[in-house]
Amino acid sequence: MKYEKDSQNQKIIHKNRLSSRSYFMTYQNENEALTYERKISRGFQLLNGNWKFLYASSPEEFTGEFYKDDYDVSNWDELLVPSHWELNGYGNPHYTNVQYPFPVEPPYIPSENPTGHYYRDFHLASSQVAERTYLRFEGVDSSFHVWVNGDFVGYSTGSREASDFDITPYVKEGKNSIAVKVYKWSASSYLEDQDMWWLSGIFRDVYLYTKSNIYIQDFFVKTLLDDKYKDAILDIEIKTEGIQDFASDYKVEYTLLDKNYNIVKKYSDTLKDKNINVTIEINNPEKWSAEAPYLYHLLITLKKNNKVIGVIPNKIGFRKVELKNGLILVNGKDIMFKGVNRHETHPDYGRAISLDWMEKDIKLMKKNNINAVRTAHYPDDPRFYSLCDEYGLYVIDEADIETHGFDLIHEWNRLSDDQEWQEAYLDRMIRMVERDKNHPSVIIWSLGNESGFGKNHLVMADWAKKRDDTRLIHYEGETRDILDRTDNNPYEENKAADMFSTMYSSVELMEELGKREDLKQPHILCEFGHAMGNGPGGFKEYFDVFYKYKRLQGGFVWEWMDHGIRKHTNEGEEYFGYGGDFGDSPHDSNFVIDGMVMPDRTPSPALIEYKKVIEPIIVTEFNADKKTIKVENRYDFIDLKHVSAIWELSINDCIIEQGTLDVAHIQADTTEDISIPIAMVNQEIKYNEAILTIRFLQKYDTKWALAGHEIAWGQFIISAKEMSPFKLIDDDYSQLRVSNKANKIKIQGDNFTIVFSNSTGDILSWQVNSINILKEGPKLNFWRALTDNDKLGIAEFGAESVAADWRMNGLDLMQRRIKSVTYQEKINYVHVKVEAKYAPPVLAWGFETVIDYIINSSGVVEVDIKGHKVGEGAKTLPKIGLQMQIDKSLSDVAWYGRGPGEAYSDTKQANRFGLFTTTVNKLFTSYVVPQENGNRTDIKWAAVNRDDGLGLFIKGSNFNFSARKYTTENIDKANHTIELEKSNFIELNLDYQLHGIGSASCGPGVLEKYELKNEDFEFSFKLLGFSRNEWSPDNINKYI
């Protein structure tokens, strides 16, 4: 127990750990420095790879002195570093959102505390031993002791913070050993209750580096722009170590190079003290922003008697962040955050993320118009920030603090207001700021997440403002405290933070707060748009209100990526696990599956929708008389020189006119009228709906996308003149043949046969050219497979579970009572009428319904549906529509309406109008937790057909449809994709309306305008069995 007691004392934050510093490497010369390759930096030795490993269920289970050189570890397992031991068969992953997975009695943690013992050798050359040798851990969860060559080196806490140790006294030339003992739980675990998997071990890089006996210990670069945001002062603070005699000729040289390595400025200063500060004037440097992330190279060279001791390279961006007139300004311009919260997560590696995966994330963000990231809820791998500098992303850098579990015992402020924990809080702030202070992308420091609010936060903020006056401070917990005390009507402003920040505030509340002219601090949503499963809905309305009020400066969607862990069945079928799938308890189930990117980094429909809503170029108006459009440049800094704009006028997916537009001159934050030379002389326009589409494409290759990448688009519908449909056949109709035998009504035409049940009114079969295309239906349907946003509802955000209301009112159990089935034969058609009542068991409410089928001799079936509500029932309905089973061979799909992707009433902005084709399989969105998906909306017609062209055509008025090989019941019951079972038919849903999606899983519910009210309804469809060999669907549309 000599060492283990450290882990249960919140005041023992570390032993022998060095002061925090910025992330950098030192090189022998300038040429090597400008490569930024750490592997050739001074004395760098990466200790990643296989380590000897022993797992114990508690620190007491194994007490061997394994750190001693004579201890035999040859029979131990091997474990890859970096990694988490739970993902390698030692213990189990454990997911909780808020609740601590252990008793809440800080600082104590359970005796059953899984412990990992790591051991490996490394070698040092004589040149390395001649210098000072340091050992750095970039991330170890949750605390650890370390030994070198059997000697105790130190102890550290803070899982997502770096820990440096001076191991010079302990190393020798040749073979050396390092031993590390890692504890899953420690007192610091109380500060790390973030919404994610509890995973342990050495999960970030471990490496050695050396320095000469005289060296630069740290530096801090500030770029101070003048009041006109033109010229700058480069303010550089240098800390050195090891200099004993300042009479010697020590000096520091500063060389500023542009991005092409041309010298912009050189300056040198003699060292007269171990700490110095220099200011260097720079005339009109290129400025850094997320839109134009221009980086300079700064070389800091330490010399003695003109001999190079070491060179430190650093990429810097000239930018100024300030709070002015109630707005967050970057380089004098108020910016709009189009951000996302990003956890470090990978389905196979957990938080052990490689540089390649970080870069893939950032490229995907940039491709989807995201301009900001919040490092939720801890500092990321230090290399991530360099990528943000380079690619252009604003960063809210968040301290590794969350104590959310205390809210469950109604003591949310307990640790944050406890001076006994003050040092631990401050330590995490200091380490984050010192490590990341030289990154231009970091514009805001965050004091942590969901830890109540207390004196410790004030101490953190005070220190940060004194240490770094070039950035702002964020903390949502302070705003929450203010709003809770004022019933969302704040009469005071934040003291620790520089801005109001809230989570999941409704559009209505943001509108109310946006109107407040008395509030002098900006407001952001640090979390909104909870992207759990299908959803969220309502992105458009949020950004409408953001752009309406200057003080509302955008937000950060929760969150970037699902945290699913890859699993396989015994048969090898892949799926993704979540809370409870690993025997973990207590757990919070699939609440960790809440990203806009799926675990394998496949974009979900939510990301596509977000890209559209936040696009930086929008087309707001088409003037048909003047043939002009209004183009608004929503970039904050740049014009549109990088954009190619093309326009297309199309009919049924055929381009009839096209051209290019000159938009290069449109400046940031301005709108201009642009002429489009549309002739509109094509005769087809007289009879068809034409679509004008304007696309804005990337003109040049960038680091994140190739030329031609679509940045934004706009669209206008040019409707045809009112006209009667063409006739499908001549006036000389063929006679329909009708029989009523064996309780079946059989209607036959020249190439079709439709059979109705005389007792239910259902269509039992529908044959076209003697081939059956319909197996069952259509039937009225009011139920959908519940989404996560249907199931959940959090009162704090004004939401309730609509699923609970739906189930309580029996909408999942609706039963049908047939009142009558009648038919009439007319000269050219047959009329089948079905009267029924749909109602749930136990309850007395329901719908009186009438379905009229008009079958004419051309094979067209007109279906008119009316429903009259009786009784009270639920406030809203999941959907109203027809559901049928069609032959599984009808797997090719075409439609005219919004596409190509999944869309609902409040998630349809990303889907443009046009003619689209795909397959039934590709309509399906494979969410980690199966739920309602795959809907297409605002449809004018749709068709499903076999390979040989035989199929079913549907026409309606802005209807919805979905088609899939799984039943609604199967999807609704399945908890994982492996529980989905393909049917021997295709379920086809033709829906009049669906309830919106919303974000009630953690946020507000569906906006009222997107709710499907429980009231009377009336809608209709036209159906036709057809063959593509005779008629194309778009031609059929003209005739029926």
N, C-alpha and C positions, 0 to 999 in steps of 0.2 A: 504493500500500500504506500510505499515511499513516494511514488510518482502519481498514482491514481487519484489521490486527494485533490490534486490541482484541478481536475476536471469538474469538481463540484463546488468550486469557489469562484463566484463572479468577479471577485477582485483580483484574482490571478489571471490576468489577461494574457500574459506571456512571461517567459523567462529567457533573458539573453537575446531576444529578438531585436534587430537593429531598427533604428528610426526609419520611418517610411520615406520613400523617395519616388520620383517619377520613373516611369518605365523607359529605360534606354540601355544601349550597349556602348562599350568603348572599343575603339579600333586603333590599329597601329599607325595608320596614315589616312589621308583624305580619300584616296581612291577606294580603299577598302570600305571606308565609312559610307561612301555614297552608294554602295551596293545595298546597304541596310540588311545584309545577310548576317543574322546573328551567329550562324555557325562558324564564321571567320572572325568574329569579334574576339576581344582579348580574353583568352583562357576559357572560352565558352565550351562547356561539355554537357550535352543533353543526357540526362539520366533516365529518360523514358525507356520503356522496353519491359522485358520480363524481369520481375523481382521474385525472390523467394517469399512465400506467403503462408502464414498460419492464421486461421480464423478461430476465434474463441467466443463463446456465448457471453462471457463477461471478462473483465480484467483479471479476476481472481482465478478463472479456469486454467489459465496458463501463466505461470510466474517465473518461467525460465529466464535466465540472463542472456537472452538471445543476441543482445547487442555486443557481447564480448567476442573477441576474435576466435577464441577456442571453442565456441559453441557450434555444434554440428547442425546445420540447417539443410543438409543435402537431401533429406527425405521430405522436406516441405514441398507443398505445391508451388506452382508458378502462377503469378497473376500479372497481367499487363498493366503497366502504369503509363498514361493515366487511364483510370477506369473506376467503376463502382463495383464493390465486391458483390452487392446484391444482384447485379446483372450478370454475374459470372458463377452463380450457383451457391453463394455463401449468404444464407439468410434470404429474406424476401423484400422486394420493394414494398413500400408502404405509402399510401396516398391519403392525405387529409387536406382539407381546404382551410378550415378555421381551427378545429379542435386539435389540441396537443395529444399525441399518441401515448402519453404517460401522465401520471398524476401531477397536478399543478401544485407544487410546493417548492418554489424557487428558493435557493439555487440547486436543490437536490434532484437527482435523476435516478431511475431505477437501477437496482443492483444487476438486473439482467441487461447488461449494456454491451452489445456485441463489439468486439475489439479485433482489429486487424494488425498483424505483426509483419512488417516488411523488412527485407534484408537484401542487399546487393553489394557487389564490389565495384570499385572504379580505380582507374590508374591516373597518376599524375606524373608528368615529366619534370625534370629538374628545373626547367625554366618556369614552370607553374608554381612549384614550391618556393621558388625564390621571391615570388610576389605574394600579395595577400590573396587568400582564397575565400570565396563566399559561396554559400549554398542558399538557393532560393526555391521556395515552394509557391507556385501561383495559386493553388487552391487545394485545401484538404478539409474534408467534412467529417467530424465537426471540430475536434481538437486533437493535438498530437504532441508527443515527445520525440526527440531525435537524438541519436548518438552517432559519433564518428570514431571509428577505430576503438570502440568500447568506452569512449569518454562521453559523458553527458554534454550535449551542446545546448539544448534549450527546449522550450515549450511554446506553443502558440494556439490561439483561438481565432475565430472569425473565418468561417468556411470559405467565403468568396473574396478574401483579401490575401495579398501577398505577404510572405514571411521570409525575411532575409536573416541569415546567421553568418557571423564571421567564424570560419572553421580553421583559420590559419594556425592556431596553436595545436590543432589535433591531426593535421595531415602530414604525410611524408611522401618522399619520392617513391614511385612504384605503386604497389597494390595497397588500396585503402578500402575500408568498409563503411557502409552507412546503414543504420537501423532506425526504423520509425514505428512507433506504436500509435495507432489511430483509434479514437473512441467514437462510436456512433453517437452517443449522447454525452452532453456536457452541460454545465451551467449556461453556456452560450447558446444552447439549443432553444432556450426560452426566448432568445432574440431572433430566432430564425424559423418562425412559424409561417413561412410563406405558403401560398396555395400551389403546392407542387409535391412531387415524390420526395419522400425522405430516403436519400441515397447517400452512401458513405464511401470514404476512402480517399486516396490521392487521385483527384479527378482532373487536375490540370498539370501543366508541365513542371518538371523538377530539373534543375540544372545548376551547374557550377559556373562561376565566372571569376576572373582574377583582375586585380588592379595593381598598379605599381604602388610602392610605398607612399607615394605622393599622388593624389588623384582628386578628380572632381567627384564629390559625393552626391551632389544634386544641383539642379538648376530650375529656374522658373522663368518662362518667357511670357511677357505680356505685350500685346500689340495695341498701342494706345492711339486711336484715331483722333484727329482734331474735330472741332465742332462742325466742320463742313464735310466730315467723313472723307477727306481727300488725302492729306499727308498723315504720316504716322511717326510715332516714336517706338522704337523697339526697346523695351525695358527688360533687362536680363539680370536676374539674381543668381549668383554663383556661390556654392558652398564647397569648400575644399577640405581635405583631410591630409594629415601627414607632414605638412610643412612646419619645420621647426625654426628655420632661419629666413625671415622675410627680407633679409639684406641681400640674399641671393637673387639672381636675375630670373625670377618667375614671372611669367606673363600669360594672359589668356587672349587668344586671337579669335575674332568672330568674323566669319565669312558668310555673307548672305548671297545665295545663288537663286536665279529664277528657275522655272520648271525645266528649262532647257540647259541648265547648269552654267549659264552666263553669270559672271560676278556682278552683283548689284551694289554691294557695299563690303568693305573690309575695315576692321577696326581692331585695335589691340589695346590692352590695359595691363599695367603692371600690378602684380599681386602685392599688396601691402598689408593684407589681413586675410584670414582664412575665408571670410565671407565678403564678397564685393557686389556692387550693383552698378551697372552701366546703362546709359541711355544713348541710343543711336537714332539719329534722324533719318527717315526714309521718305523720299519724295514720291507721292502719288503711287503707292504700290497697288498692284491688283488686289482686289478684295475677295475674301472668302465668304461664300454663302452655300447653302445646300443646293442652290440652283447652278452656281458657278464656283465649284470648290477649288479655287486656285491655291496651290501650295508652293511655298518657297522651301529651299533647303538651307538650313542654318547649321554651319559647322562650328563647333566650339572646341578649340585646340588648346591644350595646356602644354606650355613649353618651359624648359629650364635651360638657360644659356642658349636659346634658339634651337634646342633639340626637342623634338616632339616626344612628350610623355604619353599623350593619348588624345584621340579625336572622338568627339561625340556628335553624331548627326541627329538632326531633328527636323521634321517637316512642320512648317508653321503656316498658318493662315492669318492674314490681316483682317480682323473683324472686331466690331465693337458691339457689346451687348449692354443694354441699359433699360431702365424703367423710366418712361417719360410721358407725361400727360395721360397717365393711366394705361399705358400700352407697353408691351414688350417690343423693343426695337432691336433689330440687327442692322448695323450700318445705317442707322437713321430711319429704317423702314419697319413699320409694324408688320409682322409676319402672321401667316395663318398656319397653325400646326395641323398637318394632315398625317397624323401619327399612328403608331401602333405600339402596344406593350409587347416586349419580347422576353420570354424566358429562354434560358439555354436548355435545349432539350433535343434529344434524338431517340428514335424508337429502339435503337440497339445499344447506344452508348450513354444514354442519360444526359448528364451535363458535361460529359467529357467530349466537348465539341472540337473538331479539327478546324484548322484555318480554312480549309476548302469549304466546309459546311457553313462557316460564318460568311464567307464570300458569296456562297449560293443564296443565303438568306438576303443579303444586302442587294444583290442583283435582282432578285425577285421583288423586293420592296421597290426599288427604283423603277422597274418595268411597270409597276402598278401604281405609280404616281405618289407613293408614300414619301414624305420628306422629313419625318422625325421618328425617333424611337426612344421609348422610356425603358431603361434597363431594369425591368421588373423582376424581382425587387431586391436587387443587389448589383454590385459592380460586376461587369462581364469580364471575360478573358481580356487582358490588356490589348491584345492584337485586334480585337473587334473595333476599338476606337480609332485605330489607325485606318481601318477600312472605311469607317464613317467619315473621317477626315478626307479621304481620297475620293470616295464615291459621292459624298455630299448628303449627309443626314444630320439634322439637328438632334442632339442627345440630351435627355434628362437623365443624369447619372444618379442612381439611387443607392443610398447607404443600405448595408445588409442588416436591416432591422425591421422585424415585424413581430408583434406580440398579440396577434389577433385572438388567440385562444382565451385571453383574459376577459374578452367581451362576454364569453359564455358563462363566466362566473361573476359578471357585472362589476368587474374591476379593471376596465380597459386601460385606465391611466396608471395602474399600479406600479409597473416598473419604470414608466416614463416620468413619474413624479417621485421616484425613490432615489435619493442621493447615493445610496449604496451601489446603484447601478450606473451612476453618472459617468464614471470613468470608462465603463464598457461601451456606453453609447458614444461618448466622445472619441474613443479610440477608433471606432468604425468610420466615423466621419473624417477624422484626420487621415486615416490610411487611404480612403477613397480619394480625397481631394489631393493629397500629395502624389499619389500614383498617376492621376489622370489630368493634372492641372495644365499640361502643355498641349492638350488637344483642342483645336479650334472648334471641332464639332460639339464639344461639351459646352453648352451655353447655360445650363441650369443644374444646380446641385439639389438633390432631394434628400430630406432628412430621414427617409425610410417610408414605410407603408403600414397603414392600419395598426398603429401602436398607441391609440388614444392620443392624448396631448398632455405634456407636462413640462416641468422645469428642465429636464434633461434635453428636450428639444430646443429650448431657448439657449441653453449652453452651446449646443452644437451649432445653431445658427449664428450665434455671436462669434464663435471661433472662426467659422467659415467666412463670414463677412470681413473679419479683420485680416484673415490670411489671403483672401482673394476678393478684391473689390471689382473684378471684371465680369462676374457672373451673378445670376440671380438665385434666390432660394425658393424651393417648392416644398410644401408639405400639406397634403390633403387633410390630414388629421386636425390641423388647426382650423381650417375652414369648416370642417364638419362640426367642431366644437362650437364655432360661432353660430352656424345655422341651426344646430340643435337647440341652442339657448335662445334663439330669436324666432323660432318657428319659420325658418327659411326667409326671414325678412331682416337681413343683417343691418345693424345700425353702427357697427364697428368694423374695422379692417384687420387684416392679419398683421401680427407684429414680428413673428419669426420669419414667415414667408413673405415674398414680394408679390404674391398673386393669390386670388381666390382659386381654389381647385376643388372640384367635386367629382363624385363617381356616380354614373348612371342617372344623373339628373334628367328629368323629362324635358321634352322640347318646350312644354308649357312653362316650366320653371325657368329654363334658360331664357325664354322670351321675357319673363317678368324681371329677371335679374339684368338682362341686357338693357332694358328700358331705364334702369336706375342711373340717373345722371349724378347722383350724390356720391356714388361709389367711385373711388379713384384708383382702384387696383384692377388689373386685367383679370379675366376669368378664363380658365381652361377646364376641360373635362379630362382629368388624368386617366379615367377609364370610362368608356361608354361603348354601346354596340356590342354587348356580350355575345360572342360568336360561337355559341354552343349549338352543335347540330345544325339543323336547317335554320338559317338566319344569320344575323339579325335583320329585322325589317326596320325601315325608317331612316336609313342613312341620309336620304335626300333632305328630309325635314330638318335634321340637325344642322346640316351645312347651309340650308336656307336661312336659318336663324343666326348662324355664325356670321354669315356675310351681311346680314341685316344690321348687326350692331358691332361697331368697331372694337368694343371692349371684350367681346367674346372672340377669343383667338384660337378656336379649334379644339382638337382633342386627340386622344389616343385610344384606338379601339382595343378592347380586351377580347382576344389577344392574338398574337401572331400565329401560334401553332398548337395543334392538338398534342397532348403529352402521352399519347398512347404508346405502350411498350409492345414491340412485336412478339407475337406468340405463334405457335403452330399446333394443329391438332396431331393426333397420332398418325393420321394419314398424310400429314404434311401440308394441310391447308392453312394458309396464313390468315391471321386476324390480329387486332390490336387490343391489348388488355388495358384495364383501368382499375380504379379502386375496388377492392374486394376480389379481384381475379387472382390474387397471389396469397390468399389466406390472411390478408391484412385486415385488422380490426382494432379500433374503429376505423371506418373509412368514409369517404364522401363520393363513392361510386364514380359515375362518369362526369362529374363536375370538372374534371381535369381535361376533358375532351371539349375544348371551347375555343378553338383557333380558326383563323381564316385560311390556314394551310393545314392539310391533313398530316398525320405523323410521317408519311413518306415524302412530305413537301409537295404534294399535289395541291394546286390551288382549289379551294372550294368555291361554290357560287358566290359566297360572301365577299371574297377577295375581288372577284370580277366586278361585283356591284360597287364595292368601295372605290375601285379604280375609276369607274365611270363618274361617280358622284364627286370625287375630288379632282377630276381632270383639270389641268391648268389652262385649258383653252375651251371656251364654250361658244356655241352659236345660239343667239337668243331670239332671232327674228328673221323671217323671210318675207320680203315685200315682193309679191308676185307682179305688181304693176311696174315697180322700178327695177325688178330683177336684182335685188341686193339682199345681202344678209348682214346681220350685226355679229361681229366677231369680238369677243371679250378675252383679253389676255389677262389671266388670273395669276401669272407668275408675279412674285414680289419684286424681282430685280431685273430679269432679262427680257429682251425683246424676242421676236419670233424668227430671228435669222437662222436658227437651227432647224426650222420646221419646213417641210414640204406640204402644201395644202392641195388636195385634189377633190374634185366634185364629180359626182356621177348621177345621172338621171336614169332610173331603171324602171322597167315594167316586168313583173314576174321573174325577177332575177336576171333579166336581159338588159344590158346597158345600151341605151339608145342615144345618149349624149354624154360627153365627159370633157373635162379640161382641168387646168391647174389655176391656182389663185396666188396672187402675190400678197403675202401677209408679213413678210420679213420686217417691215417698218413698224409694226404695231408694238408700241412700248408697253412695258410692264404696267399692270393695273389700269389699262385704258381699253376703250371699246371703239371700234371703227366700223363704218359701213363699207362693205366690199361688194363689188359688182360681180355677178355671175352671168356670163353670156349664154343664157339658155334660149334656144330657138323655139322649142316646144312645137315643132311642125310635124312630128311623127303622127300619122293617122291613128296609131294605137292609143294615143293619149285620150282620144275622144271616147274610147270605150273601156278603158282600164284605169285603175288607180296607178299613178306614177309616184315614185319615191325619189326625193332629192337627198343624197347623202354627201356630207362633207367630211373628209377624213384628214387628220393632221398627223403626219408621219415624221419620224426622225430623219433628218437629211443626211447626217453623217454617222459613222460608227462611233460608239462610245464604249467605255469599259463595261457597261452593263447591258447594252443592246446594239444590234446591228442597224445600219441604215434601213429604213422601211418599217421599223417598229412603230406601231400605232400608238400615239400618245393620247389622242382624244378624237371624238367624232360628234357630229350633229346630224339631225335628220328632220325632214319635213315631208308631209304627205300632200301630194297634189291630187285631189280627188277628181274622178271622172264625172261628167255630167250625168244627171239622173236619167236612167233609161230602163226600159223593161227588159227582162231576161230574154235571150233567144229561146226558141222552142227546141227542146231536145229531140222531138220527133214530129212528124207531120200531124196535121189535124185529124187525119184518118187513123185514130187510135185503134190498136188491136184490142180485142175483147179480153178482159180478165176472166179467168175461170176460177170459180169459188166452190168449195165443198165444205160441209160441216159433218164430219164423221169421227167416231171414236174420241169424242170430246176435243177435237182439233178443228180449227178453222184453217183450211188450206187455200192459199191464194196463188194462182199461177199466171205468169205472163209468158212472153215469147222465150226469154232466157233466164227466168228466175222463178223460184218457188219460195214462198214465205209461209211458215206454219205457226199459228198462234195456239196457245192453250185456251180452250173454251172456259176453263175454270179459273185461271189466274190472269189471263190476258198477256202473259209473257210470250215472247217469240221463242219457239222451241228450236227452230232451225231456219236458216236463210241460205238457200242455194243459188249460186250464180253459175251458169253453164254447167249445171249438175254437180257443182262442188260446193260443199257447205263452208260458209265463212263465219257464221255465228253459232256459238254453242249454247249460250244462255243469255237472257236479258232482252232489252235493257230494263233495269229496275231502278226505281228511285233510291238514292243513297244520300245519307246525311252525315256519314262518318268518314274520318280519315285516320290513318295511322298517326298517333300523337307525336308531335315534335317535342323536343326538350322545352321549347318556349311555351308550348301548350300545357305541359305537365307542371311546371314550376311557377311560382309567383311569390315575390318577396314584398311584404307589406311596407317595408322601409322605402321602397321605390314606387309605392302606389300601385303595385301589381297584385293580381290574384291568379290562382290556377284556373284557367278556363276549362281545363280537362276535368277538374273536380266538379265544376258546375255542369259540364256536359254529362259526365257519368251520373251525377246525382239526379239529373233529369232524364236519364235513360237513353241518351242519344246513341250509345254504343249497343243498345239492345232493341232498337226499333222493330216492331212487328207490323205485319200488314194484314188487314182484313179486307178481302175483296167483296165489294158490294154488288157489282154487276159487271158482266162482260157482254157487250152487244156488238153486232156488226150490221152494216147496211151495204147493199150492192147498188152502185150507181152506174151510169153509162160508161164513164171513163175511170172510175176509181172505186175502191172499197174503203169504207169508214169503220174502223174498229174502235170502240170506246171502252175504257176500263175505269171504273169508279172504285175508289178504295179509301181506306183510312190507315194512316201510318201513325203508330203510337207506341210508347214504351210500356213494359209491364209495370204493374203496381200503380202507376200514375194515370191521371185522367186527361192530360193534354195530348195534342197531336195535330195532324194535318188531314183535312179532308181533301182528297186529290182526284183529279180527272186527267187521264192521259188519252188523247185522241191521236189515232194513227190514220193517216190518209195515204193509201197506197194507190198510185196511179199506174196506168198500163205501161208507162216507160220504166217502171221499176223504182221511181222515187217514193220514198216513205217520209212523209211529213209527220213529225212528232211534236205535238203541242202539249205542254205540261202546265197544269194550274194546281196551286196548293193554297188552301185556306186554313189558317191557324185557328185551332180551338183550344181554349184553356191558356194557362200561363206559360209553363215550360222554362227553358234556359234563356238567359239574356241574349246569347249569340248561338250560332250553329257552326260546326266545323266546315260544312260545305252543303251545297244543294246541287244535285246533278243526277246523271244516269250512269249506272255501272253495268257493264256487260262482259261476257266472256267470248272472245273471238278465237278462231283457230290459230294455233301457235305458228303456223306457216306465214301468217300475215305480219312479218317482222320488219318490213321496210316501211319507213314513215316519211311523209311529206306534210308540210303545213304552210299556210300563209298567215303571218301575224308576227308576234315578237319571237325572236330567237337570236342565236341558236341555243341558248342555255336555259337552265331552270329559272323560273320566274313566278312570283306571286304578286298580289296587288301592291305590297309595300317593298318588294325586292325586284322590281322589273326595269330599273333605269338602265342597266347594262345591256339590255336586249333590244336590238333594233328591229324595225319592221322589214319584212321581206319574205322570200320564198326559201324554205329550208328543207333539207333532206337528211335523214340519218337512219339508224336502226333502233329497234325497241331497246336493245341492250344499252345503247349509248344514251338513251333518254334517262337512264337510271343514275342517280347520284349515290354512291356507296359510302354513306356516312358510317363512321366507326360504330355508332349505335343506330341501327336501322330505324327509320322514321319516315313520315310523309316526305316525298321528294319527287323530282322529275316533272313537275307541272310546267306546262307552257301556257302563256296567257295572252289575252287580246287576240284571239284566233278568229279568223274569218272562215277558213276551211282547213280541214285536215284529211289525210288519207292514209290508210294502212293497206299494204298489199303483199302478195307472195312474190317469189322470184319471177314467176311467169307473168306477172302484171295483174293478176286477178285480185280484187280487193274491195274495200269499203270506203266510200267517200262520205264526209260529214261537213255540213255547212251550218253555220249559226251566226250569231251576232256577238262578236267580242267574247267568245266563250273560252273555257279552259279545257285542256285535255292532258291526260297522261296515259301511258301504256307501259306495262311491265309484266315480267314473267313470274312475279310473286303476288300473292293476294294481299289485300289490305290487312286481313286478320293475321297473316304470317308476319308481315312487317311489324305490326303493332305489338306482337308478343315477343319478337326476337330481341335479345340484348346484345348480340354480336352478329357480325356478318355471316359467321359459320352456321348460324341458326336459320338462315334463309333457305327455303326449299322451293326449287323451281316447280311451277305447276305445269300441267299438260295443256295449258291454254294461255292466252294473253289476257290480262285484265285491262280493259279499256274503260277509262273514266272520261265522260263528257260532262263537264261541270259548268253550271250556270254561274256560280260564284263560290269562292272559298274565303274563309276567315283569313285575315292577314297573319303574318308571322310574328312581328314584334320582337321583343327581347326580354320577356318576363322571366327567363331563366335566371337573370340577374340584372334587373332593370325594369323600365316601364313596359307595360303591355302594349297591345296593338292600338295604334291611334284610332280614334273613333271613326274617322272616315274610311278606315280599312276593315272595320268590324263587319261581320255578316250578321245582321240583325235577324232575330227570330220573328218573322212576320210573313204575311202572304207573299206568294211568289208566282211568277208566270214566265215561261221561257219556251223556246222551240228549237228544233233541229230539223234539217233535211238530210236523209241518209239515202245512199244509192250504192248498190253493188255494181262494180264496174271492172273493166279490163283496160289496162294501160295500152294494150295493143290497139284499142279502138278509140279511147278518149284519154287525154291527159287530165289530171285533176284540175289544173288551172283553166282548161277549156270547159270542163264540167261546171265549174263555178259560174260561168257566164250563162249557162243554160237552165239552171234550176234555182 
